[in-house]
Amino acid sequence: MRILVINTPNKASRRAFQQAQAKRLGLDLEFINAVSVDDLPTRVLQNAANEWTRAIRAQDVACTFSHWRAWEVIAEQAEQVCVLEDDVLLSENFKDVLDYIERRRDSWSCVYDLEFAVLKHKLSRTPVWRNAGLKVAAHRIYKNKRGAAAYVLGPKAAQRLLREANGYHMMEAFLWTRHWMRQFQIEPCQAVQLDVFDPNASFGEQDTGHRTTKVFSNKSWIGAKLKRLALSVEELPLVLTGLVFGRRRSLRMCRDDYVPPESRPRVQAKHAKRASPPNRERPKLVEVT
């Protein structure tokens, strides 16, 4: 499966980490230039804020525009594409899970969330499918307002998303609330952002920063409230279905399946241990809250 990594040129250490991680996991990556905060004039940022329900940062707008850029690439493809942000750690099983999703040949409207997020999600009580060999399962997503750093999207779904993206939306709030989309959460999660995995970890000191980010708010109090009302109505089908068939809970991940930047010198030792007798007990799944 084709993998697109959203990355800005000034994030050199992140790109280097993703390249090293991909080599270790046997993945082929393509980098797509993200929209930088420095590319966005104040007028664009204020216009975006005027289309949203609460205060937003310049990074929020740059993130949404960057994903739109990735969707434009996906819309021209014939098959599903995996989208990654440049700060994700990937599970050692990532490639196998991605290959399995590709082989499934799901409906055009299926979108997979591969990412672990701290906030609780509302998911189906039972899996939609399970792969015993890979020890992974997919649950239907009824509510997810956090997580767009690792997902699988097909061309027809990307085309429809672009048609509906007629105005600024917070990325996660838009992606995971489409009533026509069949959203699935993969567990154990196969990706996690570094600051979620370890708030004290870093990709390095090579990155150059951008200007201080300002916060922008909708200039119309009424406009913000009406936007909130419209979004609530739009989300209603998923909300109602989730009340009947869903359960709000934390996501599951296996921390031992990830190698953060500061652990890279221990990669060889880790894999030597994994090469020991096959009856070695697999690390237990942990639930992070």
Buried (B, 14 or more C-beta within 10 A) or exposed (E): BBBBBBBBEBBBBBBBBBBBBBEBBEBEBEBBEBBBBEBBEEEBBBBBBBBBBEEBBBEBBBBBBBBBBBBEBBBEBEEBBBBBBBBBBBBBBBBBBBEBBBEBEBEBBBBBBBBBBEEBBBBBEEBBEEBEEBBBBBBBBBBBEBBBBBBBBBBEBBBBBBEEBEEBBBBBBBBBBBEEBBBBBBBBBBBBBBEBBBEEEEBEEEBEEBEEBEEBBBEEEEBBEEBBEEBEEBBEEBBEBBEEBBBEBBBBBBBBBBBBBEBBEEEEEBEEEEEEEEEEEEEEBEEBE
